[in-house]
Amino acid sequence: MATTAVQPSPETPLPSQSSAAALVSGDVSALPMVALHLAGRAAIIAGGMAVLAGERDPRRLIGGALAGSAAIELFVLIHELLNRPPVPAAR
């Protein structure tokens, strides 16, 4: 079976949009990339919380960073789900 590359919706390019588009289209092999984006975002958020907010409690840093990152990833997945091109009806 031939596979085609899933393209993200062109209206608004988002970080991690291509992996979100692939996952929303049913490509389970995109899940590790989605998880990598989640972890990368969490690291950036944790750094900001530590440096800018002065948070030092590791549990709060990890929890807040993962919650923020998960919220962003959920938005990207929902955005891609709502903005993907319609699937042509089978005849």
N, CA, C and O atoms as a printed pandas DataFrame, in Angstrom:
     atom_number atom_name residue_name chain_id  residue_number  x_coord  y_coord  z_coord
0              1         N          MET        A               1    0.843   -1.174    0.000
1              2        CA          MET        A               1    0.000    0.000    0.000
2              3         C          MET        A               1    0.888    1.236    0.000
3              4         O          MET        A               1    1.770    1.360    0.850
4              5         N          ALA        A               2    0.672    2.138   -0.926
5              6        CA          ALA        A               2    1.469    3.352   -1.029
6              7         C          ALA        A               2    1.040    4.349    0.031
7              8         O          ALA        A               2   -0.149    4.502    0.309
8              9         N          THR        A               3    2.013    5.022    0.617
9             10        CA          THR        A               3    1.702    6.043    1.616
10            11         C          THR        A               3    2.042    7.402    1.040
11            12         O          THR        A               3    2.978    7.540    0.253
12            13         N          THR        A               4    1.289    8.384    1.430
13            14        CA          THR        A               4    1.563    9.750    1.008
14            15         C          THR        A               4    1.871   10.579    2.234
15            16         O          THR        A               4    1.350   10.321    3.319
16            17         N          ALA        A               5    2.713   11.568    2.060
17            18        CA          ALA        A               5    3.064   12.442    3.170
18            19         C          ALA        A               5    1.857   13.297    3.532
19            20         O          ALA        A               5    1.200   13.864    2.659
20            21         N          VAL        A               6    1.576   13.381    4.814
21            22        CA          VAL        A               6    0.466   14.207    5.287
22            23         C          VAL        A               6    0.979   15.637    5.422
23            24         O          VAL        A               6    1.982   15.897    6.086
24            25         N          GLN        A               7    0.279   16.540    4.788
25            26        CA          GLN        A               7    0.677   17.943    4.829
26            27         C          GLN        A               7   -0.176   18.697    5.843
27            28         O          GLN        A               7   -1.391   18.503    5.891
28            29         N          PRO        A               8    0.450   19.564    6.662
29            30        CA          PRO        A               8   -0.338   20.358    7.592
30            31         C          PRO        A               8   -1.198   21.365    6.839
31            32         O          PRO        A               8   -0.902   21.727    5.700
32            33         N          SER        A               9   -2.266   21.811    7.491
33            34        CA          SER        A               9   -3.111   22.822    6.853
34            35         C          SER        A               9   -2.295   24.090    6.645
35            36         O          SER        A               9   -1.554   24.489    7.543
36            37         N          PRO        A              10   -2.410   24.738    5.479
37            38        CA          PRO        A              10   -1.524   25.847    5.124
38            39         C          PRO        A              10   -1.880   27.183    5.781
39            40         O          PRO        A              10   -1.076   28.113    5.726
40            41         N          GLU        A              11   -3.057   27.308    6.398
41            42        CA          GLU        A              11   -3.496   28.604    6.904
42            43         C          GLU        A              11   -2.562   29.171    7.967
43            44         O          GLU        A              11   -2.119   30.314    7.850
44            45         N          THR        A              12   -2.259   28.395    8.995
45            46        CA          THR        A              12   -1.447   28.879   10.097
46            47         C          THR        A              12   -0.395   27.840   10.440
47            48         O          THR        A              12   -0.719   26.823   11.054
48            49         N          PRO        A              13    0.848   28.064   10.063
49            50        CA          PRO        A              13    1.867   27.090   10.428
50            51         C          PRO        A              13    2.123   27.123   11.938
51            52         O          PRO        A              13    2.376   28.185   12.506
52            53         N          LEU        A              14    2.057   25.992   12.562
53            54        CA          LEU        A              14    2.294   25.874   13.999
54            55         C          LEU        A              14    3.486   24.956   14.235
55            56         O          LEU        A              14    3.741   24.054   13.437
56            57         N          PRO        A              15    4.216   25.177   15.320
57            58        CA          PRO        A              15    5.267   24.213   15.647
58            59         C          PRO        A              15    4.633   22.839   15.846
59            60         O          PRO        A              15    3.539   22.743   16.402
60            61         N          SER        A              16    5.260   21.841   15.428
61            62        CA          SER        A              16    4.830   20.442   15.526
62            63         C          SER        A              16    3.566   20.141   14.734
63            64         O          SER        A              16    2.893   19.143   14.993
64            65         N          GLN        A              17    3.240   20.994   13.776
65            66        CA          GLN        A              17    2.003   20.794   13.019
66            67         C          GLN        A              17    2.076   19.570   12.115
67            68         O          GLN        A              17    1.068   18.884   11.944
68            69         N          SER        A              18    3.220   19.278   11.540
69            70        CA          SER        A              18    3.299   18.134   10.631
70            71         C          SER        A              18    3.098   16.817   11.381
71            72         O          SER        A              18    2.416   15.924   10.879
72            73         N          SER        A              19    3.680   16.682   12.576
73            74        CA          SER        A              19    3.461   15.452   13.336
74            75         C          SER        A              19    2.021   15.374   13.840
75            76         O          SER        A              19    1.447   14.287   13.905
76            77         N          ALA        A              20    1.440   16.512   14.195
77            78        CA          ALA        A              20    0.032   16.527   14.615
78            79         C          ALA        A              20   -0.872   16.141   13.453
79            80         O          ALA        A              20   -1.833   15.393   13.635
80            81         N          ALA        A              21   -0.574   16.645   12.267
81            82        CA          ALA        A              21   -1.372   16.304   11.082
82            83         C          ALA        A              21   -1.295   14.814   10.801
83            84         O          ALA        A              21   -2.305   14.185   10.483
84            85         N          ALA        A              22   -0.114   14.253   10.915
85            86        CA          ALA        A              22    0.045   12.824   10.668
86            87         C          ALA        A              22   -0.716   12.003   11.709
87            88         O          ALA        A              22   -1.377   11.023   11.365
88            89         N          LEU        A              23   -0.627   12.396   12.969
89            90        CA          LEU        A              23   -1.314   11.649   14.026
90            91         C          LEU        A              23   -2.831   11.735   13.870
91            92         O          LEU        A              23   -3.535   10.735   14.016
92            93         N          VAL        A              24   -3.326   12.928   13.576
93            94        CA          VAL        A              24   -4.763   13.120   13.392
94            95         C          VAL        A              24   -5.271   12.321   12.190
95            96         O          VAL        A              24   -6.422   11.886   12.173
96            97         N          SER        A              25   -4.418   12.131   11.196
97            98        CA          SER        A              25   -4.802   11.372   10.003
98            99         C          SER        A              25   -4.702    9.864   10.209
99           100         O          SER        A              25   -4.983    9.092    9.293
100          101         N          GLY        A              26   -4.305    9.448   11.395
101          102        CA          GLY        A              26   -4.266    8.029   11.701
102          103         C          GLY        A              26   -2.897    7.391   11.652
103          104         O          GLY        A              26   -2.786    6.176   11.819
104          105         N          ASP        A              27   -1.852    8.164   11.429
105          106        CA          ASP        A              27   -0.496    7.619   11.372
106          107         C          ASP        A              27    0.059    7.524   12.794
107          108         O          ASP        A              27    0.579    8.501   13.333
108          109         N          VAL        A              28   -0.057    6.347   13.387
109          110        CA          VAL        A              28    0.373    6.141   14.768
110          111         C          VAL        A              28    1.884    6.269   14.908
111          112         O          VAL        A              28    2.382    6.516   16.006
112          113         N          SER        A              29    2.616    6.105   13.819
113          114        CA          SER        A              29    4.073    6.234   13.890
114          115         C          SER        A              29    4.506    7.673   14.175
115          116         O          SER        A              29    5.682    7.912   14.451
116          117         N          ALA        A              30    3.586    8.633   14.115
117          118        CA          ALA        A              30    3.904   10.019   14.446
118          119         C          ALA        A              30    3.861   10.270   15.945
119          120         O          ALA        A              30    4.289   11.331   16.400
120          121         N          LEU        A              31    3.356    9.319   16.721
121          122        CA          LEU        A              31    3.225    9.493   18.166
122          123         C          LEU        A              31    4.555    9.791   18.867
123          124         O          LEU        A              31    4.580   10.665   19.733
124          125         N          PRO        A              32    5.662    9.111   18.540
125          126        CA          PRO        A              32    6.929    9.466   19.193
126          127         C          PRO        A              32    7.351   10.915   18.916
127          128         O          PRO        A              32    7.915   11.571   19.792
128          129         N          MET        A              33    7.084   11.412   17.712
129          130        CA          MET        A              33    7.436   12.794   17.404
130          131         C          MET        A              33    6.554   13.770   18.192
131          132         O          MET        A              33    7.032   14.806   18.654
132          133         N          VAL        A              34    5.274   13.439   18.342
133          134        CA          VAL        A              34    4.373   14.270   19.148
134          135         C          VAL        A              34    4.872   14.285   20.590
135          136         O          VAL        A              34    4.885   15.338   21.227
136          137         N          ALA        A              35    5.281   13.128   21.110
137          138        CA          ALA        A              35    5.809   13.056   22.472
138          139         C          ALA        A              35    7.107   13.859   22.602
139          140         O          ALA        A              35    7.340   14.498   23.628
140          141         N          LEU        A              36    7.942   13.827   21.576
141          142        CA          LEU        A              36    9.179   14.607   21.593
142          143         C          LEU        A              36    8.882   16.103   21.626
143          144         O          LEU        A              36    9.542   16.849   22.348
144          145         N          HIS        A              37    7.896   16.545   20.851
145          146        CA          HIS        A              37    7.509   17.950   20.889
146          147         C          HIS        A              37    6.962   18.327   22.267
147          148         O          HIS        A              37    7.252   19.407   22.781
148          149         N          LEU        A              38    6.183   17.446   22.849
149          150        CA          LEU        A              38    5.638   17.679   24.187
150          151         C          LEU        A              38    6.777   17.840   25.200
151          152         O          LEU        A              38    6.760   18.766   26.011
152          153         N          ALA        A              39    7.754   16.951   25.155
153          154        CA          ALA        A              39    8.882   17.005   26.088
154          155         C          ALA        A              39    9.747   18.244   25.852
155          156         O          ALA        A              39   10.190   18.885   26.806
156          157         N          GLY        A              40    9.985   18.576   24.599
157          158        CA          GLY        A              40   10.786   19.769   24.293
158          159         C          GLY        A              40   10.123   21.042   24.775
159          160         O          GLY        A              40   10.773   21.916   25.348
160          161         N          ARG        A              41    8.821   21.141   24.539
161          162        CA          ARG        A              41    8.077   22.301   25.026
162          163         C          ARG        A              41    8.093   22.368   26.552
163          164         O          ARG        A              41    8.230   23.444   27.134
164          165         N          ALA        A              42    7.951   21.206   27.194
165          166        CA          ALA        A              42    7.966   21.163   28.659
166          167         C          ALA        A              42    9.304   21.652   29.200
167          168         O          ALA        A              42    9.346   22.354   30.211
168          169         N          ALA        A              43   10.392   21.287   28.536
169          170        CA          ALA        A              43   11.712   21.748   28.974
170          171         C          ALA        A              43   11.843   23.262   28.849
171          172         O          ALA        A              43   12.400   23.915   29.732
172          173         N          ILE        A              44   11.336   23.813   27.768
173          174        CA          ILE        A              44   11.388   25.269   27.580
174          175         C          ILE        A              44   10.534   25.965   28.643
175          176         O          ILE        A              44   10.954   26.966   29.224
176          177         N          ILE        A              45    9.345   25.434   28.893
177          178        CA          ILE        A              45    8.462   26.037   29.890
178          179         C          ILE        A              45    9.071   25.935   31.284
179          180         O          ILE        A              45    9.009   26.892   32.057
180          181         N          ALA        A              46    9.659   24.781   31.615
181          182        CA          ALA        A              46   10.295   24.607   32.925
182          183         C          ALA        A              46   11.447   25.592   33.101
183          184         O          ALA        A              46   11.632   26.151   34.182
184          185         N          GLY        A              47   12.216   25.802   32.042
185          186        CA          GLY        A              47   13.299   26.787   32.116
186          187         C          GLY        A              47   12.774   28.182   32.394
187          188         O          GLY        A              47   13.335   28.920   33.204
188          189         N          GLY        A              48   11.693   28.536   31.715
189          190        CA          GLY        A              48   11.081   29.840   31.958
190          191         C          GLY        A              48   10.531   29.973   33.357
191          192         O          GLY        A              48   10.670   31.018   33.991
192          193         N          MET        A              49    9.901   28.908   33.843
193          194        CA          MET        A              49    9.371   28.942   35.204
194          195         C          MET        A              49   10.493   29.092   36.231
195          196         O          MET        A              49   10.339   29.807   37.222
196          197         N          ALA        A              50   11.611   28.426   35.996
197          198        CA          ALA        A              50   12.728   28.486   36.939
198          199         C          ALA        A              50   13.417   29.848   36.902
199          200         O          ALA        A              50   13.702   30.438   37.944
200          201         N          VAL        A              51   13.680   30.339   35.700
201          202        CA          VAL        A              51   14.439   31.581   35.567
202          203         C          VAL        A              51   13.566   32.820   35.803
203          204         O          VAL        A              51   13.934   33.703   36.577
204          205         N          LEU        A              52   12.433   32.880   35.145
205          206        CA          LEU        A              52   11.610   34.090   35.202
206          207         C          LEU        A              52   10.685   34.136   36.416
207          208         O          LEU        A              52   10.452   35.207   36.977
208          209         N          ALA        A              53   10.159   32.985   36.824
209          210        CA          ALA        A              53    9.224   32.971   37.952
210          211         C          ALA        A              53    9.909   32.583   39.257
211          212         O          ALA        A              53    9.315   32.697   40.328
212          213         N          GLY        A              54   11.149   32.127   39.173
213          214        CA          GLY        A              54   11.885   31.765   40.378
214          215         C          GLY        A              54   11.402   30.486   41.044
215          216         O          GLY        A              54   11.672   30.263   42.224
216          217         N          GLU        A              55   10.700   29.656   40.310
217          218        CA          GLU        A              55   10.192   28.394   40.879
218          219         C          GLU        A              55   11.349   27.428   41.073
219          220         O          GLU        A              55   12.132   27.203   40.150
220          221         N          ARG        A              56   11.463   26.858   42.259
221          222        CA          ARG        A              56   12.559   25.939   42.550
222          223         C          ARG        A              56   12.086   24.542   42.927
223          224         O          ARG        A              56   12.886   23.606   42.920
224          225         N          ASP        A              57   10.816   24.376   43.254
225          226        CA          ASP        A              57   10.296   23.071   43.632
226          227         C          ASP        A              57   10.200   22.188   42.385
227          228         O          ASP        A              57    9.442   22.498   41.465
228          229         N          PRO        A              58   10.963   21.089   42.348
229          230        CA          PRO        A              58   10.961   20.240   41.143
230          231         C          PRO        A              58    9.580   19.691   40.786
231          232         O          PRO        A              58    9.247   19.601   39.604
232          233         N          ARG        A              59    8.782   19.328   41.765
233          234        CA          ARG        A              59    7.444   18.801   41.468
234          235         C          ARG        A              59    6.584   19.858   40.795
235          236         O          ARG        A              59    5.849   19.550   39.856
236          237         N          ARG        A              60    6.664   21.093   41.259
237          238        CA          ARG        A              60    5.879   22.171   40.653
238          239         C          ARG        A              60    6.417   22.514   39.265
239          240         O          ARG        A              60    5.646   22.796   38.348
240          241         N          LEU        A              61    7.730   22.491   39.116
241          242        CA          LEU        A              61    8.328   22.763   37.808
242          243         C          LEU        A              61    7.877   21.725   36.783
243          244         O          LEU        A              61    7.403   22.074   35.702
244          245         N          ILE        A              62    8.027   20.459   37.128
245          246        CA          ILE        A              62    7.670   19.391   36.192
246          247         C          ILE        A              62    6.175   19.378   35.931
247          248         O          ILE        A              62    5.744   19.261   34.784
248          249         N          GLY        A              63    5.381   19.497   36.987
249          250        CA          GLY        A              63    3.928   19.484   36.825
250          251         C          GLY        A              63    3.421   20.650   35.997
251          252         O          GLY        A              63    2.605   20.468   35.094
252          253         N          GLY        A              64    3.900   21.842   36.299
253          254        CA          GLY        A              64    3.478   23.027   35.548
254          255         C          GLY        A              64    3.938   22.990   34.107
255          256         O          GLY        A              64    3.194   23.361   33.199
256          257         N          ALA        A              65    5.170   22.540   33.897
257          258        CA          ALA        A              65    5.713   22.477   32.536
258          259         C          ALA        A              65    4.970   21.441   31.697
259          260         O          ALA        A              65    4.647   21.697   30.537
260          261         N          LEU        A              66    4.697   20.274   32.278
261          262        CA          LEU        A              66    3.967   19.247   31.529
262          263         C          LEU        A              66    2.525   19.665   31.264
263          264         O          LEU        A              66    1.992   19.401   30.187
264          265         N          ALA        A              67    1.895   20.313   32.234
265          266        CA          ALA        A              67    0.515   20.781   32.035
266          267         C          ALA        A              67    0.460   21.833   30.932
267          268         O          ALA        A              67   -0.406   21.772   30.059
268          269         N          GLY        A              68    1.366   22.783   30.967
269          270        CA          GLY        A              68    1.397   23.816   29.926
270          271         C          GLY        A              68    1.700   23.241   28.560
271          272         O          GLY        A              68    1.072   23.611   27.568
272          273         N          SER        A              69    2.660   22.337   28.509
273          274        CA          SER        A              69    3.026   21.711   27.239
274          275         C          SER        A              69    1.892   20.851   26.694
275          276         O          SER        A              69    1.635   20.853   25.490
276          277         N          ALA        A              70    1.212   20.116   27.575
277          278        CA          ALA        A              70    0.087   19.283   27.142
278          279         C          ALA        A              70   -1.053   20.148   26.610
279          280         O          ALA        A              70   -1.711   19.778   25.637
280          281         N          ALA        A              71   -1.287   21.290   27.238
281          282        CA          ALA        A              71   -2.343   22.192   26.772
282          283         C          ALA        A              71   -2.021   22.714   25.375
283          284         O          ALA        A              71   -2.906   22.797   24.524
284          285         N          ILE        A              72   -0.774   23.062   25.138
285          286        CA          ILE        A              72   -0.371   23.556   23.821
286          287         C          ILE        A              72   -0.498   22.442   22.776
287          288         O          ILE        A              72   -1.021   22.665   21.684
288          289         N          GLU        A              73   -0.018   21.253   23.118
289          290        CA          GLU        A              73   -0.093   20.130   22.171
290          291         C          GLU        A              73   -1.543   19.774   21.866
291          292         O          GLU        A              73   -1.880   19.464   20.723
292          293         N          LEU        A              74   -2.395   19.817   22.876
293          294        CA          LEU        A              74   -3.816   19.556   22.664
294          295         C          LEU        A              74   -4.412   20.586   21.711
295          296         O          LEU        A              74   -5.197   20.240   20.828
296          297         N          PHE        A              75   -4.037   21.860   21.890
297          298        CA          PHE        A              75   -4.506   22.901   20.972
298          299         C          PHE        A              75   -4.057   22.610   19.548
299          300         O          PHE        A              75   -4.851   22.722   18.614
300          301         N          VAL        A              76   -2.794   22.239   19.371
301          302        CA          VAL        A              76   -2.270   21.955   18.031
302          303         C          VAL        A              76   -3.022   20.781   17.405
303          304         O          VAL        A              76   -3.374   20.830   16.226
304          305         N          LEU        A              77   -3.271   19.729   18.185
305          306        CA          LEU        A              77   -3.994   18.571   17.656
306          307         C          LEU        A              77   -5.432   18.930   17.286
307          308         O          LEU        A              77   -5.923   18.525   16.232
308          309         N          ILE        A              78   -6.106   19.685   18.148
309          310        CA          ILE        A              78   -7.482   20.097   17.844
310          311         C          ILE        A              78   -7.507   21.025   16.639
311          312         O          ILE        A              78   -8.381   20.899   15.781
312          313         N          HIS        A              79   -6.569   21.948   16.564
313          314        CA          HIS        A              79   -6.479   22.866   15.420
314          315         C          HIS        A              79   -6.326   22.076   14.129
315          316         O          HIS        A              79   -6.994   22.356   13.134
316          317         N          GLU        A              80   -5.446   21.093   14.155
317          318        CA          GLU        A              80   -5.209   20.284   12.956
318          319         C          GLU        A              80   -6.438   19.443   12.625
319          320         O          GLU        A              80   -6.780   19.281   11.453
320          321         N          LEU        A              81   -7.090   18.916   13.629
321          322        CA          LEU        A              81   -8.296   18.108   13.408
322          323         C          LEU        A              81   -9.403   18.945   12.778
323          324         O          LEU        A              81  -10.081   18.483   11.860
324          325         N          LEU        A              82   -9.591   20.159   13.254
325          326        CA          LEU        A              82  -10.663   21.018   12.746
326          327         C          LEU        A              82  -10.341   21.663   11.400
327          328         O          LEU        A              82  -11.249   22.065   10.673
328          329         N          ASN        A              83   -9.063   21.762   11.068
329          330        CA          ASN        A              83   -8.670   22.465    9.851
330          331         C          ASN        A              83   -8.110   21.559    8.757
331          332         O          ASN        A              83   -7.578   22.049    7.761
332          333         N          ARG        A              84   -8.224   20.260    8.934
333          334        CA          ARG        A              84   -7.698   19.381    7.886
334          335         C          ARG        A              84   -8.683   19.359    6.714
335          336         O          ARG        A              84   -9.882   19.574    6.893
336          337         N          PRO        A              85   -8.172   19.100    5.537
337          338        CA          PRO        A              85   -9.059   19.066    4.369
338          339         C          PRO        A              85  -10.038   17.904    4.481
339          340         O          PRO        A              85   -9.706   16.863    5.047
340          341         N          PRO        A              86  -11.233   18.075    3.949
341          342        CA          PRO        A              86  -12.215   16.986    4.029
342          343         C          PRO        A              86  -11.777   15.775    3.210
343          344         O          PRO        A              86  -11.135   15.900    2.168
344          345         N          VAL        A              87  -12.138   14.625    3.707
345          346        CA          VAL        A              87  -11.806   13.373    3.019
346          347         C          VAL        A              87  -12.867   13.134    1.953
347          348         O          VAL        A              87  -14.057   13.165    2.266
348          349         N          PRO        A              88  -12.475   12.898    0.710
349          350        CA          PRO        A              88  -13.458   12.652   -0.335
350          351         C          PRO        A              88  -14.282   11.399   -0.028
351          352         O          PRO        A              88  -13.759   10.407    0.480
352          353         N          ALA        A              89  -15.553   11.460   -0.339
353          354        CA          ALA        A              89  -16.432   10.319   -0.079
354          355         C          ALA        A              89  -16.103    9.171   -1.027
355          356         O          ALA        A              89  -15.794    9.384   -2.199
356          357         N          ALA        A              90  -16.173    7.970   -0.508
357          358        CA          ALA        A              90  -15.926    6.783   -1.322
358          359         C          ALA        A              90  -17.119    6.543   -2.234
359          360         O          ALA        A              90  -18.267    6.745   -1.838
360          361         N          ARG        A              91  -16.841    6.116   -3.448
361          362        CA          ARG        A              91  -17.938    5.869   -4.394
362          363         C          ARG        A              91  -18.119    4.418   -4.626
363          364         O          ARG        A              91  -18.996    4.020   -5.393
